[in-house]
Amino acid sequence: MEGTIMNYRRGLGTQRTNQYIVQVEGVKEKSKADSLSGRKVVWKTTSGKEIVGKISKAHGNSGAVLARFNQGLPGQAVGTKVAISD
């Protein structure tokens, strides 16, 4: 399963650089997004390094999810693909 990193999780004056909003392909409802909680998210660099995170909850009503990473991703990661596995 794949997803696209949409943006950081942010507020009016804050930006959380280890939390990202991910739009999962084929998921358009909040109920389906809720079922993805706890799954592993992997972002790969061009050199092959993998940074692993975890889906924590659904974000909004359109099937987006919140993914948390122990280590933040670079800004170039926004708009790229991530792999989602069990």
Summary of the structure (lengths in Angstrom):
residues: 86
radius of gyration: 11.9
end to end distance: 9.6
largest distance: 35.8
contacts: 242
relative contact order: 0.34
helix: 9%
strand: 52%
